[in-house]
Amino acid sequence: MSSEIHEFEVEPTRSRPAGPATSWRHQISPTGWRALLAAAMGWTFEVFDVALLALTIPAFLADFHVSKAEIGIVGTIQAAGMIVGGIVGGGVADRIGRVRTLSYAIGWYAVCTGITAAAGSLTWVEILRFLAGLGMGACWTAGAALVAETWPTAHRGKGGALMQSGMPLGNLLALAAAAVVAHGHSGLDEGRWRMLYLVGALPLLFAVYVRLATPESPLWLARDTGPRTRSSIRSLGAPALRRPLLTALAFVFFIQYLFYAVNTFLPTFLVEVDHMAFAKSLTYLVALQFGAIAGFAAFAVLVDHIGRRPTFVGYLLIGACAIGLLLTVRREGVVLAATFLAGVGISGVFAGVGPWTAEMMHRAPARGLAMGVIYNGGRTGGAIAPYAVGALAVDTAAGFRLGLGTAIAAAALAVVMMLLAPETRGRELTT
């Protein structure tokens, strides 16, 4: 069934007329809420999928008898798939629509994740994680464009933050699944990790729902389908678009490095350096995700009131300080609080990335492609981080701390990029 069947029920992206006492929630059209549901749940399941790799690293080390550097390469390969999928998916979303691309992407990564359960070697894990990454990358690009183009300008930041709140939800679901599978055992080794990847195939059912029940973006339906659109790839290099594209790309690169450096290896850091039992480390990882939830909630309130730049910068400073505490303090209460604050800053900073990238490229004739290039090109930071941290962490606890410490430098560079970018609050998106 084609997504164009929803063309007659699509509502404009401007908000409904509001009286003095009207809540912002009542200013969002049904189309906006349905678009948010599709994008947010697609993103939730994507994050669940990504989290599986971090949670199963100790099991891969035991079952496949490989080094941390080799495991780091798996994370890099998965991130590479997400980069390729996100950029290609952006172009596909401009061509066939946001909704169709989103549904196909969810179905693709769900199938590849389920097959990972049958992997007989680390090589097969690498191949299947790359293939799953193709769908993961396309999922964010299509979903973020759908929400940015469906929610009204005055509340676009909230819509993006609500979509991105699927990040902690997906991580919490992964932690819960890992806890259930590992219950009564010391970890996920001896093949127990395979059950987690089987669970990762379930979003295939949601992909069908997205395809049948989600209206298409009104701005995409109103797009120009003439020669200007067909030449839009070259248009991204136009002088007016070059600087915002490169600035946004650099910013996303650094926050992706920050996120993946911490989230890929924090579970292993807690077990090997802080000598926590696997079950106890899950408590700290839950604190990380509750911090992310708090961060997303606060971001949704702040970003449309004080603007994009001060909100992003504040979150990055919180994240950098939290990492410093995690690497230097051993007291359990402080480590737990620092883990919570790391969730606020490191994960919460992503709450505004979708709307911000759309606003940075508000005049781009192929916004989906532009957002795909920025977010997924920036994922090269996420591809580099696992290998860089893993290489530094091979021998000693000091090396592990040095590897995770590179995330602080990434946060500082992200602040510089944000200060170089213009404030985009209130920008209208063109068709």
HELIX and SHEET records of a PDB file:
HELIX    1   1 SER A    3  GLU A    9  5                                   7    
HELIX    2   2 TRP A   24  GLN A   27  5                                   4    
HELIX    3   3 PRO A   30  PHE A   64  1                                  35    
HELIX    4   4 LYS A   68  ILE A   96  1                                  29    
HELIX    5   5 ARG A   98  THR A  116  1                                  19    
HELIX    6   6 LEU A  122  THR A  150  1                                  29    
HELIX    7   7 THR A  153  HIS A  155  5                                   3    
HELIX    8   8 ARG A  156  GLN A  164  1                                   9    
HELIX    9   9 GLY A  166  ALA A  182  1                                  17    
HELIX   10  10 TRP A  193  VAL A  199  1                                   7    
HELIX   11  11 PRO A  203  ALA A  213  1                                  11    
HELIX   12  12 PRO A  218  LEU A  221  1                                   4    
HELIX   13  13 PRO A  227  ARG A  230  1                                   4    
HELIX   14  14 SER A  232  SER A  235  1                                   4    
HELIX   15  15 PRO A  239  GLU A  272  1                                  34    
HELIX   16  16 PHE A  278  ILE A  306  1                                  29    
HELIX   17  17 ARG A  308  THR A  328  1                                  21    
HELIX   18  18 GLU A  332  ALA A  342  1                                  11    
HELIX   19  19 GLY A  343  SER A  347  3                                   5    
HELIX   20  20 GLY A  348  GLY A  352  5                                   5    
HELIX   21  21 VAL A  353  MET A  360  1                                   8    
HELIX   22  22 ARG A  367  GLY A  377  1                                  11    
HELIX   23  23 THR A  380  LEU A  392  1                                  13    
HELIX   24  24 ALA A  397  LEU A  420  1                                  24    
END                                                                             
